[in-house]
Amino acid sequence: MLTIKKKWTVFPGVCGLFYIGYKRCNMREGYGKSKLFFLVVISLVGILLMPYRFGTGKADAVQEKVAITVSNRERNAYLAQGCGVVYAKDDGGIWIVTAGHVLERAVSPADILITLKKESGKVEAVCEEYVISANADIAFLRIEGKYLVNMPEFQDKEQYDMLQQGDGIRLYDIRDEEDVIYEGTLLESWIYVDDFEQYMMLAECRMDSGMSGGGLWNENGKMIGIVCGANSDGILAAVPLHVVSAEYENNVLTKVRK
């Protein structure tokens, strides 16, 4: 599990000030009103600061580390590498979303190896089934088994429509043992991108090879899209989350209901 931990150094500091103020008030004569005022002020400060990380005010982002490797096992040939995000759970397994082009060279599900990098160690599983969308650079793959996974928090459509140019975004490089966080800026929340022949998000942020299929997150720790690629100028493209949801509905849930 990947977690950006909140730095709770503010809270112990507030508690310390609370204690010092309490002791000082007790040492004075007629301290009643002064003591009450001091305690109220410190308590309000503590309440206001507790939900935020010290220094930035950015919320946690929680996701499972999902690495995807595509290879031809018969020829022992490496074909592609990418990342993914746990998107849904069913009775017998979990569904992972990634960029469609990460899986496009796979011949069968057996070509796709998924690695869940959990705190307790790595768990490897072979893909059970997968589907690549015909409408967007999105794919969904399923692995069988009872996995204890943490579901990310997704931004809903109403919140998505409130995104503005200049909003902060985050991208996580989870390929190595040490996680790296890249921070950037949203440029467009809905624009047609010729290279992908679809409407996408654009952001200015660093992105390295092998990170396609990972999540794009806002500063509140909610996922807003799936990263698909970037150019040499540091402009990355991502499929918006509401498009991902629609493709999951059309390609996975509709199939399950039949």
PASEBA-1860 file (N, C-alpha, C; in nm, 3 decimals):
! residues 258
1> MLTIKKKW> 0.083/-0.119/0.000/0.000/0.000/0.000/0.086/0.124/0.000 ~ 0.049/0.220/-0.082/0.122/0.346/-0.087/0.044/0.451/-0.010 ~ 0.105/0.509/0.088/0.039/0.611/0.166/0.134/0.728/0.187 ~ 0.086/0.847/0.156/0.161/0.966/0.194/0.114/1.001/0.334 ~ 0.197/0.980/0.430/0.154/0.995/0.568/0.147/1.141/0.609 ~ 0.043/1.174/0.680/0.032/1.309/0.734/0.137/1.329/0.841 ~ 0.191/1.446/0.845/0.288/1.478/0.949/0.214/1.545/1.064 ~ 0.198/1.471/1.171/0.117/1.519/1.282/0.198/1.600/1.383
9> TVFPGVCG> 0.309/1.659/1.338/0.391/1.737/1.430/0.316/1.859/1.481 ~ 0.215/1.905/1.408/0.137/2.019/1.454/0.058/1.984/1.579 ~ -0.001/1.865/1.579/-0.089/1.829/1.690/-0.016/1.819/1.823 ~ 0.099/1.748/1.831/0.172/1.747/1.958/0.215/1.887/2.000 ~ 0.247/1.972/1.901/0.287/2.108/1.935/0.174/2.184/1.999 ~ 0.054/2.168/1.945/-0.062/2.235/2.002/-0.088/2.185/2.143 ~ -0.075/2.053/2.162/-0.095/1.996/2.296/0.007/2.054/2.395 ~ 0.131/2.071/2.348/0.233/2.128/2.435/0.201/2.270/2.475
17> LFYIGYKR> 0.157/2.350/2.378/0.119/2.488/2.410/0.000/2.492/2.505 ~ -0.092/2.400/2.483/-0.208/2.390/2.570/-0.164/2.368/2.715 ~ -0.072/2.275/2.734/-0.025/2.242/2.868/0.050/2.359/2.931 ~ 0.138/2.425/2.853/0.213/2.539/2.905/0.119/2.652/2.947 ~ 0.021/2.679/2.861/-0.074/2.785/2.894/-0.153/2.754/3.018 ~ -0.191/2.627/3.030/-0.267/2.585/3.148/-0.186/2.605/3.275 ~ -0.060/2.566/3.273/0.025/2.579/3.392/0.048/2.725/3.427 ~ 0.070/2.808/3.325/0.096/2.949/3.351/-0.027/3.018/3.408
25> CNMREGYG> -0.143/2.982/3.356/-0.266/3.042/3.408/-0.289/3.002/3.553 ~ -0.254/2.880/3.588/-0.274/2.832/3.724/-0.182/2.903/3.823 ~ -0.072/2.961/3.774/0.024/3.027/3.863/-0.016/3.171/3.893 ~ -0.118/3.222/3.824/-0.158/3.360/3.844/-0.277/3.369/3.939 ~ -0.288/3.486/3.999/-0.405/3.513/4.082/-0.516/3.565/3.991 ~ -0.636/3.523/4.016/-0.748/3.565/3.935/-0.734/3.523/3.791 ~ -0.698/3.398/3.774/-0.667/3.350/3.640/-0.789/3.303/3.562 ~ -0.907/3.307/3.621/-1.025/3.243/3.561/-1.052/3.282/3.417
33> KSKLFFLV> -1.072/3.411/3.390/-1.105/3.455/3.255/-0.987/3.435/3.159 ~ -0.867/3.465/3.209/-0.748/3.450/3.124/-0.730/3.304/3.084 ~ -0.749/3.215/3.179/-0.734/3.072/3.154/-0.835/3.025/3.050 ~ -0.960/3.066/3.067/-1.064/3.024/2.976/-1.036/3.073/2.833 ~ -0.997/3.201/2.820/-0.968/3.258/2.690/-0.853/3.184/2.621 ~ -0.747/3.156/2.697/-0.630/3.088/2.640/-0.666/2.949/2.592 ~ -0.741/2.876/2.672/-0.778/2.739/2.635/-0.865/2.737/2.510 ~ -0.956/2.832/2.498/-1.044/2.838/2.382/-0.963/2.867/2.254
41> VISLVGIL> -0.871/2.962/2.261/-0.790/2.998/2.145/-0.705/2.880/2.099 ~ -0.635/2.815/2.193/-0.550/2.702/2.158/-0.631/2.587/2.101 ~ -0.749/2.563/2.157/-0.833/2.454/2.109/-0.877/2.480/1.965 ~ -0.915/2.605/1.935/-0.956/2.639/1.799/-0.842/2.621/1.700 ~ -0.722/2.662/1.738/-0.605/2.645/1.652/-0.582/2.497/1.623 ~ -0.592/2.415/1.727/-0.572/2.271/1.711/-0.673/2.209/1.617 ~ -0.799/2.249/1.628/-0.905/2.195/1.543/-0.881/2.233/1.397 ~ -0.838/2.358/1.374/-0.815/2.405/1.238/-0.697/2.337/1.171
49> LMPYRFGT> -0.594/2.304/1.248/-0.471/2.250/1.190/-0.469/2.099/1.176 ~ -0.547/2.028/1.253/-0.539/1.882/1.255/-0.560/1.814/1.121 ~ -0.653/1.859/1.034/-0.674/1.785/0.909/-0.564/1.804/0.806 ~ -0.465/1.887/0.834/-0.368/1.920/0.732/-0.230/1.868/0.765 ~ -0.156/1.844/0.657/-0.016/1.813/0.674/0.058/1.939/0.710 ~ 0.156/1.926/0.793/0.236/2.041/0.832/0.305/2.100/0.710 ~ 0.279/2.227/0.683/0.349/2.298/0.577/0.275/2.305/0.446 ~ 0.199/2.201/0.404/0.139/2.201/0.272/-0.012/2.194/0.274
57> GKADAVQE> -0.072/2.128/0.372/-0.217/2.114/0.374/-0.270/2.013/0.273 ~ -0.186/1.928/0.216/-0.229/1.831/0.116/-0.269/1.701/0.183 ~ -0.378/1.643/0.134/-0.434/1.525/0.199/-0.363/1.398/0.155 ~ -0.390/1.291/0.230/-0.335/1.159/0.197/-0.384/1.111/0.062 ~ -0.303/1.031/-0.003/-0.345/0.956/-0.122/-0.311/0.811/-0.096 ~ -0.409/0.724/-0.105/-0.389/0.583/-0.076/-0.419/0.501/-0.200 ~ -0.328/0.415/-0.236/-0.351/0.325/-0.349/-0.263/0.202/-0.332 ~ -0.300/0.095/-0.400/-0.215/-0.022/-0.405/-0.109/-0.001/-0.513
65> KVAITVSN> 0.009/-0.049/-0.488/0.114/-0.043/-0.589/0.092/-0.157/-0.689 ~ 0.060/-0.122/-0.811/0.033/-0.223/-0.913/0.129/-0.205/-1.029 ~ 0.216/-0.302/-1.050/0.307/-0.302/-1.164/0.262/-0.408/-1.263 ~ 0.265/-0.375/-1.391/0.218/-0.466/-1.495/0.331/-0.493/-1.595 ~ 0.356/-0.620/-1.619/0.458/-0.660/-1.717/0.393/-0.749/-1.822 ~ 0.415/-0.715/-1.948/0.362/-0.794/-2.059/0.479/-0.859/-2.131 ~ 0.471/-0.991/-2.149/0.580/-1.063/-2.217/0.523/-1.184/-2.289 ~ 0.595/-1.228/-2.389/0.559/-1.350/-2.460/0.634/-1.465/-2.393
73> RERNAYLA> 0.563/-1.546/-2.319/0.628/-1.651/-2.239/0.690/-1.759/-2.326 ~ 0.626/-1.787/-2.439/0.679/-1.892/-2.526/0.815/-1.852/-2.584 ~ 0.827/-1.724/-2.619/0.953/-1.675/-2.676/1.044/-1.612/-2.570 ~ 0.993/-1.603/-2.446/1.067/-1.540/-2.337/1.108/-1.398/-2.376 ~ 1.012/-1.325/-2.434/1.038/-1.191/-2.486/0.960/-1.087/-2.407 ~ 1.027/-0.985/-2.359/0.964/-0.875/-2.288/0.895/-0.784/-2.389 ~ 0.771/-0.745/-2.362/0.695/-0.665/-2.458/0.661/-0.525/-2.406 ~ 0.620/-0.512/-2.282/0.578/-0.381/-2.232/0.574/-0.381/-2.080
81> QGCGVVYA> 0.580/-0.261/-2.024/0.570/-0.243/-1.879/0.484/-0.121/-1.850 ~ 0.406/-0.130/-1.745/0.322/-0.016/-1.707/0.278/-0.028/-1.563 ~ 0.190/0.061/-1.524/0.134/0.061/-1.388/-0.017/0.048/-1.398 ~ -0.081/0.038/-1.285/-0.226/0.027/-1.281/-0.280/0.070/-1.147 ~ -0.412/0.076/-1.139/-0.481/0.114/-1.015/-0.592/0.014/-0.990 ~ -0.601/-0.037/-0.868/-0.712/-0.125/-0.831/-0.841/-0.044/-0.841 ~ -0.931/-0.091/-0.927/-1.050/-0.011/-0.955/-1.177/-0.067/-0.890 ~ -1.188/-0.200/-0.886/-1.311/-0.260/-0.831/-1.281/-0.400/-0.780
89> KDDGGIWI> -1.369/-0.449/-0.694/-1.360/-0.586/-0.642/-1.489/-0.659/-0.671 ~ -1.477/-0.790/-0.700/-1.595/-0.873/-0.712/-1.581/-0.993/-0.618 ~ -1.670/-1.089/-0.630/-1.670/-1.201/-0.536/-1.542/-1.285/-0.543 ~ -1.482/-1.293/-0.660/-1.368/-1.383/-0.675/-1.235/-1.318/-0.704 ~ -1.231/-1.186/-0.715/-1.104/-1.123/-0.750/-1.114/-0.972/-0.754 ~ -1.018/-0.910/-0.820/-1.017/-0.764/-0.831/-0.994/-0.723/-0.976 ~ -1.048/-0.606/-1.011/-1.029/-0.547/-1.143/-0.931/-0.431/-1.131 ~ -0.837/-0.427/-1.223/-0.735/-0.322/-1.226/-0.751/-0.245/-1.355
97> VTAGHVLE> -0.741/-0.111/-1.347/-0.747/-0.028/-1.466/-0.606/0.017/-1.501 ~ -0.578/0.023/-1.630/-0.448/0.068/-1.679/-0.469/0.135/-1.815 ~ -0.364/0.182/-1.876/-0.373/0.238/-2.011/-0.385/0.124/-2.112 ~ -0.468/0.142/-2.212/-0.493/0.038/-2.309/-0.368/-0.004/-2.385 ~ -0.280/0.091/-2.417/-0.163/0.057/-2.498/-0.063/-0.029/-2.421 ~ -0.074/-0.033/-2.287/0.015/-0.119/-2.208/-0.011/-0.266/-2.240 ~ -0.135/-0.299/-2.272/-0.172/-0.440/-2.295/-0.188/-0.476/-2.443 ~ -0.172/-0.380/-2.532/-0.208/-0.405/-2.671/-0.122/-0.511/-2.740
105> RAVSPADI> -0.003/-0.540/-2.687/0.083/-0.641/-2.749/0.065/-0.780/-2.687 ~ -0.019/-0.788/-2.587/-0.046/-0.918/-2.526/-0.129/-1.004/-2.621 ~ -0.096/-1.132/-2.628/-0.170/-1.225/-2.712/-0.279/-1.295/-2.632 ~ -0.249/-1.323/-2.506/-0.345/-1.391/-2.418/-0.327/-1.338/-2.275 ~ -0.424/-1.362/-2.187/-0.411/-1.319/-2.047/-0.284/-1.372/-1.981 ~ -0.239/-1.490/-2.023/-0.120/-1.550/-1.961/0.006/-1.468/-1.987 ~ 0.001/-1.376/-2.084/0.117/-1.292/-2.113/0.132/-1.177/-2.013 ~ 0.030/-1.155/-1.931/0.026/-1.037/-1.845/0.051/-1.078/-1.700
113> LITLKKES> 0.157/-1.027/-1.643/0.192/-1.054/-1.503/0.165/-0.927/-1.421 ~ 0.090/-0.942/-1.314/0.059/-0.830/-1.225/0.131/-0.848/-1.093 ~ 0.196/-0.743/-1.047/0.265/-0.747/-0.919/0.204/-0.644/-0.825 ~ 0.148/-0.694/-0.716/0.097/-0.605/-0.610/0.210/-0.587/-0.509 ~ 0.260/-0.466/-0.497/0.369/-0.439/-0.404/0.312/-0.389/-0.272 ~ 0.287/-0.483/-0.182/0.226/-0.450/-0.055/0.334/-0.433/0.052 ~ 0.295/-0.374/0.165/0.389/-0.351/0.274/0.445/-0.483/0.328 ~ 0.366/-0.589/0.318/0.409/-0.719/0.368/0.494/-0.795/0.267
121> GKVEAVCE> 0.509/-0.739/0.146/0.588/-0.805/0.043/0.517/-0.804/-0.091 ~ 0.582/-0.856/-0.193/0.525/-0.858/-0.327/0.436/-0.980/-0.348 ~ 0.325/-0.958/-0.416/0.234/-1.065/-0.453/0.220/-1.064/-0.604 ~ 0.255/-1.174/-0.669/0.247/-1.182/-0.814/0.130/-1.269/-0.856 ~ 0.063/-1.227/-0.962/-0.053/-1.302/-1.013/-0.058/-1.287/-1.164 ~ -0.103/-1.393/-1.230/-0.122/-1.390/-1.375/-0.264/-1.343/-1.405 ~ -0.276/-1.260/-1.505/-0.407/-1.207/-1.544/-0.503/-1.320/-1.580 ~ -0.626/-1.308/-1.530/-0.730/-1.407/-1.559/-0.804/-1.372/-1.689
129> EYVISANA> -0.833/-1.244/-1.705/-0.898/-1.195/-1.826/-0.873/-1.045/-1.837 ~ -0.886/-0.993/-1.957/-0.869/-0.850/-1.975/-0.952/-0.802/-2.092 ~ -0.981/-0.673/-2.093/-1.054/-0.612/-2.203/-0.995/-0.475/-2.229 ~ -0.972/-0.445/-2.358/-0.919/-0.316/-2.399/-1.032/-0.236/-2.464 ~ -1.055/-0.115/-2.417/-1.162/-0.032/-2.470/-1.133/0.009/-2.615 ~ -1.238/0.015/-2.694/-1.225/0.061/-2.832/-1.244/0.212/-2.842 ~ -1.286/0.275/-2.732/-1.320/0.418/-2.736/-1.219/0.508/-2.666 ~ -1.134/0.450/-2.583/-1.037/0.529/-2.507/-0.915/0.444/-2.479
137> DIAFLRIE> -0.804/0.510/-2.446/-0.680/0.436/-2.416/-0.688/0.381/-2.273 ~ -0.782/0.289/-2.254/-0.810/0.231/-2.123/-0.827/0.081/-2.138 ~ -0.780/0.007/-2.038/-0.799/-0.138/-2.035/-0.828/-0.180/-1.890 ~ -0.900/-0.288/-1.877/-0.930/-0.345/-1.746/-0.884/-0.490/-1.744 ~ -0.817/-0.529/-1.639/-0.773/-0.667/-1.626/-0.811/-0.720/-1.488 ~ -0.832/-0.849/-1.483/-0.881/-0.911/-1.360/-0.784/-1.018/-1.314 ~ -0.762/-1.022/-1.183/-0.685/-1.132/-1.124/-0.774/-1.202/-1.023 ~ -0.760/-1.332/-1.020/-0.842/-1.417/-0.933/-0.780/-1.425/-0.795
145> GKYLVNMP> -0.865/-1.426/-0.693/-0.815/-1.447/-0.557/-0.873/-1.348/-0.458 ~ -0.865/-1.383/-0.332/-0.912/-1.298/-0.224/-0.797/-1.210/-0.176 ~ -0.783/-1.095/-0.238/-0.674/-1.004/-0.204/-0.726/-0.895/-0.110 ~ -0.648/-0.870/-0.007/-0.681/-0.762/0.085/-0.620/-0.633/0.028 ~ -0.704/-0.552/-0.033/-0.653/-0.433/-0.102/-0.724/-0.308/-0.049 ~ -0.656/-0.197/-0.061/-0.712/-0.068/-0.024/-0.764/0.001/-0.149 ~ -0.890/0.037/-0.148/-0.949/0.104/-0.262/-0.918/0.253/-0.256 ~ -0.876/0.311/-0.368/-0.850/0.455/-0.369/-0.981/0.533/-0.363
153> EFQDKEQY> -0.970/0.660/-0.334/-1.087/0.746/-0.333/-1.096/0.815/-0.469 ~ -1.213/0.806/-0.533/-1.231/0.860/-0.666/-1.306/0.992/-0.661 ~ -1.268/1.084/-0.748/-1.338/1.211/-0.758/-1.463/1.194/-0.843 ~ -1.577/1.243/-0.795/-1.700/1.228/-0.872/-1.708/1.333/-0.983 ~ -1.806/1.316/-1.072/-1.818/1.401/-1.190/-1.842/1.547/-1.152 ~ -1.923/1.570/-1.050/-1.951/1.707/-1.009/-1.824/1.779/-0.962 ~ -1.743/1.708/-0.885/-1.616/1.766/-0.841/-1.519/1.782/-0.958 ~ -1.523/1.686/-1.051/-1.436/1.694/-1.167/-1.465/1.821/-1.249
161> DMLQQGDG> -1.593/1.852/-1.265/-1.631/1.969/-1.343/-1.585/2.099/-1.279 ~ -1.547/2.094/-1.153/-1.500/2.214/-1.083/-1.348/2.232/-1.095 ~ -1.280/2.136/-1.159/-1.136/2.149/-1.178/-1.106/2.270/-1.266 ~ -0.997/2.340/-1.235/-0.960/2.459/-1.309/-0.814/2.453/-1.352 ~ -0.783/2.525/-1.456/-0.645/2.537/-1.498/-0.561/2.595/-1.385 ~ -0.448/2.532/-1.358/-0.361/2.576/-1.250/-0.377/2.496/-1.122 ~ -0.479/2.410/-1.115/-0.494/2.324/-0.997/-0.375/2.229/-0.985 ~ -0.336/2.198/-0.864/-0.225/2.107/-0.842/-0.265/1.962/-0.866
169> IRLYDIRD> -0.172/1.886/-0.924/-0.196/1.743/-0.947/-0.072/1.665/-0.900 ~ -0.089/1.534/-0.886/0.021/1.448/-0.844/0.027/1.323/-0.930 ~ 0.148/1.277/-0.947/0.174/1.152/-1.019/0.270/1.071/-0.934 ~ 0.245/0.941/-0.920/0.326/0.856/-0.834/0.406/0.756/-0.917 ~ 0.537/0.756/-0.896/0.622/0.656/-0.957/0.641/0.544/-0.855 ~ 0.572/0.432/-0.878/0.571/0.322/-0.781/0.647/0.200/-0.832 ~ 0.732/0.220/-0.933/0.800/0.105/-0.994/0.912/0.051/-0.908 ~ 0.977/0.138/-0.830/1.089/0.095/-0.748/1.046/0.077/-0.602
177> EEDVIYEG> 1.138/0.032/-0.522/1.108/0.011/-0.380/1.072/0.141/-0.311 ~ 1.145/0.249/-0.345/1.116/0.379/-0.288/1.022/0.455/-0.382 ~ 0.908/0.496/-0.330/0.810/0.568/-0.409/0.854/0.713/-0.431 ~ 0.823/0.764/-0.549/0.857/0.902/-0.583/0.728/0.975/-0.621 ~ 0.711/1.093/-0.567/0.593/1.174/-0.596/0.634/1.291/-0.686 ~ 0.568/1.301/-0.801/0.589/1.415/-0.890/0.468/1.507/-0.880 ~ 0.491/1.633/-0.856/0.382/1.729/-0.847/0.383/1.819/-0.969 ~ 0.264/1.854/-1.017/0.253/1.937/-1.136/0.128/2.022/-1.134
185> TLLESWIY> 0.091/2.069/-1.253/-0.020/2.163/-1.267/-0.115/2.118/-1.377 ~ -0.243/2.125/-1.350/-0.344/2.092/-1.450/-0.350/2.202/-1.555 ~ -0.347/2.162/-1.682/-0.355/2.258/-1.792/-0.494/2.261/-1.854 ~ -0.549/2.142/-1.881/-0.682/2.130/-1.940/-0.752/2.009/-1.879 ~ -0.879/2.025/-1.846/-0.954/1.911/-1.791/-1.034/1.837/-1.898 ~ -1.048/1.898/-2.017/-1.126/1.834/-2.123/-1.088/1.895/-2.257 ~ -1.003/1.826/-2.332/-0.957/1.877/-2.459/-0.927/1.759/-2.553 ~ -0.956/1.779/-2.682/-0.932/1.671/-2.778/-0.783/1.663/-2.809
193> VDDFEQYM> -0.728/1.543/-2.797/-0.586/1.519/-2.822/-0.573/1.433/-2.947 ~ -0.514/1.488/-3.050/-0.505/1.420/-3.179/-0.429/1.288/-3.172 ~ -0.322/1.286/-3.094/-0.240/1.164/-3.087/-0.319/1.045/-3.034 ~ -0.415/1.070/-2.947/-0.495/0.961/-2.889/-0.635/0.953/-2.951 ~ -0.670/1.053/-3.031/-0.800/1.059/-3.098/-0.915/1.049/-2.997 ~ -0.904/1.125/-2.890/-1.007/1.126/-2.788/-0.990/1.249/-2.699 ~ -1.095/1.279/-2.622/-1.087/1.388/-2.526/-1.015/1.341/-2.400 ~ -0.924/1.424/-2.351/-0.841/1.385/-2.239/-0.814/1.505/-2.148
201> MLAECRMD> -0.738/1.480/-2.044/-0.685/1.584/-1.957/-0.540/1.609/-1.997 ~ -0.494/1.732/-1.979/-0.354/1.764/-1.999/-0.300/1.828/-1.872 ~ -0.178/1.791/-1.838/-0.114/1.847/-1.718/0.035/1.862/-1.744 ~ 0.094/1.953/-1.673/0.240/1.972/-1.681/0.302/1.904/-1.561 ~ 0.373/1.795/-1.587/0.431/1.716/-1.477/0.532/1.617/-1.535 ~ 0.628/1.582/-1.458/0.724/1.481/-1.502/0.658/1.344/-1.509 ~ 0.693/1.270/-1.613/0.645/1.132/-1.628/0.752/1.053/-1.701 ~ 0.790/0.939/-1.647/0.895/0.857/-1.706/0.836/0.735/-1.775
209> SGMSGGGL> 0.915/0.674/-1.861/0.873/0.553/-1.931/0.838/0.443/-1.831 ~ 0.728/0.372/-1.857/0.685/0.265/-1.767/0.582/0.308/-1.665 ~ 0.544/0.438/-1.665/0.446/0.487/-1.569/0.306/0.496/-1.628 ~ 0.291/0.464/-1.756/0.158/0.465/-1.819/0.064/0.370/-1.745 ~ -0.059/0.414/-1.729/-0.159/0.332/-1.661/-0.174/0.364/-1.514 ~ -0.084/0.446/-1.461/-0.096/0.486/-1.321/-0.201/0.594/-1.304 ~ -0.236/0.623/-1.180/-0.340/0.722/-1.153/-0.286/0.864/-1.153 ~ -0.375/0.957/-1.189/-0.349/1.099/-1.174/-0.437/1.147/-1.060
217> WNENGKMI> -0.378/1.219/-0.964/-0.446/1.252/-0.839/-0.450/1.402/-0.817 ~ -0.557/1.448/-0.751/-0.560/1.588/-0.713/-0.495/1.605/-0.575 ~ -0.490/1.728/-0.526/-0.420/1.755/-0.401/-0.498/1.707/-0.279 ~ -0.624/1.666/-0.299/-0.704/1.613/-0.189/-0.694/1.461/-0.179 ~ -0.605/1.402/-0.259/-0.584/1.258/-0.252/-0.686/1.176/-0.329 ~ -0.762/1.239/-0.420/-0.860/1.166/-0.499/-0.810/1.147/-0.641 ~ -0.839/1.030/-0.696/-0.796/1.001/-0.832/-0.886/1.071/-0.931 ~ -0.827/1.137/-1.031/-0.904/1.211/-1.130/-0.885/1.158/-1.271
225> GIVCGANS> -0.791/1.065/-1.290/-0.770/1.011/-1.424/-0.664/0.903/-1.428 ~ -0.645/0.847/-1.547/-0.542/0.746/-1.572/-0.444/0.802/-1.674 ~ -0.316/0.801/-1.638/-0.211/0.859/-1.721/-0.182/0.768/-1.840 ~ -0.169/0.830/-1.959/-0.147/0.751/-2.080/-0.017/0.782/-2.153 ~ 0.041/0.899/-2.131/0.164/0.931/-2.200/0.203/1.076/-2.181 ~ 0.324/1.111/-2.223/0.374/1.247/-2.212/0.468/1.277/-2.326 ~ 0.483/1.406/-2.357/0.577/1.444/-2.462/0.708/1.495/-2.402 ~ 0.799/1.535/-2.486/0.932/1.576/-2.439/0.929/1.709/-2.364
233> DGILAAVP> 0.817/1.782/-2.375/0.805/1.910/-2.306/0.747/1.896/-2.165 ~ 0.722/1.772/-2.125/0.668/1.750/-1.991/0.518/1.769/-1.981 ~ 0.448/1.761/-2.095/0.302/1.769/-2.096/0.246/1.628/-2.105 ~ 0.171/1.587/-2.004/0.116/1.451/-2.003/-0.033/1.453/-2.032 ~ -0.080/1.341/-2.085/-0.221/1.324/-2.117/-0.278/1.211/-2.031 ~ -0.402/1.231/-1.986/-0.467/1.132/-1.901/-0.614/1.120/-1.940 ~ -0.666/1.000/-1.927/-0.809/0.976/-1.950/-0.885/1.018/-1.824 ~ -0.982/1.108/-1.835/-1.058/1.153/-1.718/-1.131/1.037/-1.650
241> LHVVSAEY> -1.149/1.049/-1.521/-1.205/0.939/-1.443/-1.347/0.906/-1.485 ~ -1.428/1.005/-1.520/-1.566/0.974/-1.559/-1.571/0.895/-1.689 ~ -1.469/0.911/-1.776/-1.459/0.829/-1.897/-1.420/0.686/-1.858 ~ -1.328/0.674/-1.763/-1.289/0.542/-1.712/-1.413/0.469/-1.657 ~ -1.494/0.539/-1.580/-1.614/0.479/-1.520/-1.711/0.433/-1.627 ~ -1.728/0.514/-1.730/-1.819/0.477/-1.840/-1.768/0.354/-1.914 ~ -1.637/0.348/-1.936/-1.579/0.233/-2.007/-1.588/0.106/-1.922 ~ -1.573/0.120/-1.792/-1.590/0.003/-1.703/-1.733/-0.048/-1.709
249> ENNVLTKV> -1.826/0.044/-1.710/-1.968/0.008/-1.720/-1.995/-0.065/-1.852 ~ -1.942/-0.013/-1.961/-1.970/-0.070/-2.093/-1.896/-0.200/-2.120 ~ -1.773/-0.212/-2.069/-1.689/-0.326/-2.105/-1.686/-0.438/-2.002 ~ -1.714/-0.404/-1.876/-1.705/-0.505/-1.770/-1.842/-0.535/-1.711 ~ -1.907/-0.434/-1.656/-2.034/-0.458/-1.587/-2.142/-0.509/-1.682 ~ -2.148/-0.453/-1.801/-2.248/-0.500/-1.899/-2.226/-0.646/-1.933 ~ -2.099/-0.685/-1.945/-2.065/-0.825/-1.975/-2.103/-0.916/-1.859 ~ -2.082/-0.871/-1.736/-2.113/-0.953/-1.618/-2.262/-0.974/-1.605
257> RK> -2.341/-0.871/-1.640/-2.488/-0.880/-1.625/-2.552/-0.975/-1.724 ~ -2.486/-0.998/-1.837/-2.546/-1.085/-1.941/-2.557/-1.229/-1.895
END
